Every structure is written in C-alpha cells, then in structure tokens.
Amino acid sequence: MADASAACGDLRIVDFSQVLAGPYTARVLAELGADVIKVEAPAGDLSRRIAPKHDRGESGLYTWANLGKRNVCLDLARPEGRAVALDLVRASHAVIENFRPGVAERLGIGWPAVHAANRRAVMVSVSGYGSDSSRREHGAFAPTMHAATGLIEYQARKGGAPRMVNLPDARADLTTALHAAIGLLAALRRAERTGVGQYLDLAMFDAVLATYPETPFELLDPPELREEPPPYDAGPNGFVAVAGPPQHVWAVISRAFALEDPAPPAAAVPSKARLRHAAIERWMAAQPGREALIERLTAAKIPCAAVVSLREALTGSFARERALLMDVEDRRGGTRPVVRLPYRFSETRVGAVRPAPRRGEHNDEVLREVLGYDPARIAALRAAQALLAE
C-alpha cells in the first residue's frame, strides 16, 4: 500500500485507462498517496509510443502521466485475465477507465460487473461525448475535442487568425482529468457515508465547456469577444504582458511614469489606443533591462510579467526557487525531469513514491500482496497468457 500518512494513503484505485485523461487522473491520486494499480493491456499504453523520435524507453509523456503507480499486465480478452481484474476491483475503492462506451462492458469490467464485485467501489468512466449520447461511438483525442467544443474556432475568431490552428496542447485531456479526480473523490465521500458506490459518466465535451471561462461572454446576445491587448514589445527588454483594459493600463502607466499623451484629444478611439500602446512600448524599451522594467511596473502596482519561453519557465531561476522540477527514473539507467504537482499541504506529503512502471512490472507483487495469490496460481496465469510482462 501507499503511505498511510498521505492525504489519500488509505485508498486503492484500479486504473484501466490509457494515454492521458484517465492516467493523469490516477497520477494525481497516486501522488496524493493512493495505491494506484495500473492494469495495462498486452499491447501497451499508447502513450508509450507518443513521443519524439529521440525519446526512447519509457516516453516522457508516459512517465509524466503514470508516476507513482504499480503495473499489472492482464489480457482482459481471456477469462482468467478478467477474473484477476475483478479480484483487484474487490480489493479496491475506485476504478478508472476511458475506453469508448461499451468496451469496458465487453471486457467484463463495466459498471454492472464492478458494482456486483464490490458494492462500495466507485467507478469513473471518461469518454469523449458521454456513454448515453448520440456521439458515443466517436473517438476522442485532444485535437478532435478542441474542434468539437469550439475552442479552435473561438481562438481563430478572437485572434483574427486567417486560418484555423489547433491548440498546441492537450487541454481537453487535462481539464477532464482534473474533473475526474474531483468527481472520484466526491463519490468516495458519499460511499463512506452510505456504504454504496456509484458510477460517474464523465464526458470530455462537458468538462471542457464547463471549465472554459469565455462561455459567459459567448452566451450573451449577441456574443461579446473580450478584448485581450497584445503584449508590449519592449525592444531589447523582450515582450511584457500587462493585465487590464488598454484604457486603464494607459491611465495607470502614464500617471506612474509621467508619460505624455501622444494622442490628439479629437483622435478616434482606435487611433488613441494605437498611439498610447506605442508610447508605452517606447518607455519600456528605454528601461535598463528586463528585470528592472518588471520591478518598476510591479512597484507601481501594475500586474505584469515578462513573456518567457516555456523552457525558461520550467528551468529558470524562479522555477528553481519553487523547486518546480523533480528528477525521476527514466527506466534506462538515468533520470529525467518532471514537473511536480502543485499541492503544498502544511502537513501531508505529496510526491511519487515510485517511478512510472514498466508493463507488468508489479505482477507478482500485486497479486501476492493485494490478492493473496500463491506462486502456483500466478504461474498458471502466466501459462494461460493472461498475465504478461515486458
């Protein structure tokens, strides 16, 4: 079991999911102390192969989404494999899966089977559009969900882009993962009070739109695009983002630093905005360095930040101050950096107690310690090819 002193140290979770939304949900819970048992198919989690060409072994994506878990490799197409899976369910508090709707049932690990095996267990099923929707058969990955939820179109419309461009991240997966973790913990609280678990059907479509902060403006009649002024070009000091409407930003900066208004009183509003933006940029470019510029703006109570690269954000001096990165085993004899989870409790530890597992790495350990199987039974499962490993 995981550390009993951790926040979720008394929980055991069976994770049947792969790629991102489900696995990241389980990683969060593992680092909060839960004993997460990843049940992986013989073909392996697809995220092991979603990696740059130079990234071999346990890919960075797989490592990032699966820290802290134990791994049992089962062939659920075989009755012996399904029997072991349900034994794990009986010994656990929660189940996570993200197959297309209906697949878990065909594999013998759907909600009816889970509830029959363990009345107290809760189950979270993540799918693109919901198990009871007209799109239930549609596959769902982040790029397609960004299209279906309107994020691609909205991004292009708001930015005035000449063509549609997908979001450069897996926002749909990770937004859904965090909702799945919240929902699972809420369902567990109810199960503690009632002694009966329940099923959570979580659609990525719903999760993305429930979390997207532009929806209140889009639902106005007519829709209203929030103005987002571009970062200021501070010349040798790079780019600087300042929060707030342009009129307010000009009023505060011009007053704080005695900037003369370059706009004629009778100028049209767009012309005034353009001239004032340029005046702020000239002032920023004249400052003696990026840090000095940010310090002056901060002292004037102007919320701002230098535009930095993702690499700098991850490895720069402030990231080091925050101890943002931790080194984990790369399963090739070395280590690789991974961003820590953001939770900093006053009393409980957060962090991975083990590296991302190899396929089937903990077969014997889990079946022996959690299920009480003896060596002969484990050997029989191997002989039946229901239990496999790399």
PEVENBEL-V507508 format. One record per helix or strand of 3 or more residues. SS is the DSSP state (helix for helix, strand for strand). FROM is the first residue (numbers start at 0). TO is the last residue. Records with the same first field share a line. If there is no record, write none. Layout:
SS=FROM-TO, FROM-TO
//
This chain:
strand=11-14, 34-39, 69-73, 93-96, 121-126, 198-202, 238-241, 303-305, 324-328, 334-338
helix=20-30, 45-47, 59-65, 78-89, 102-105, 110-116, 141-147, 150-158, 170-193, 203-210, 214-217, 234-236, 245-256, 268-284, 289-298, 309-314, 316-320, 362-368, 374-382
//
